[in-house]
C-alpha cells in the first residue's frame, strides 16, 4: 500500500522518570531506537493520557510527574523493558554534560579533562559501555532535538542549531537515520 497514509506519534520521557519506574532493569547505554508498541490489552489510551496530563496547566508539578509515571507502569506491566540509566556510568555522565549545552563544539579531550581523566582513560571507560564518544554525542543531540520538536514550536532550523548541528539538512538526515522519520513528520503529525 504505497499510497496509504501513516501517522506516528512519539513520546520522550526524561531519564529520571524512566529510572523511577524501571529501577530493577540492568543498565544498558545502547539506545533501543524507536520501539513500536501496539495497543495494549486492557490498558487505557496511554498517548491520550499523556497528552491530557501535559495539556492540563492546572496540575501541580508533583501530580503531573505522578500521572506521567502511569504510562510507564502500564508498559512495564505489559512486559516492555526500558533501560534505567545510572548517573555513575561514564556515558550517562557524558550525556548529562552534553545536555547542558548541546550546541557546544564538544571535543573528547576537553570532556576527559572535565572528568579529571586522561583522554585514553576516558575512552577506555566509555568503550566499556559499548558506545564511543561520537555516538553518545550524536544520540544525545538527536534525542534533545526530538524533545524540542515535541515540546516547542521553534522552527526546525533553530532546533538543529540549538542541538549542535551545523545545518538543518544534516540534522534532518541524522534524525531520519536514527528515528526512521524526518523532523518535519513530527510536526506535521500534530496538524
Order of alpha helices (4+ residues) and beta strands (2+ residues): alpha-alpha-alpha-alpha-alpha-alpha-alpha-alpha-alpha-alpha
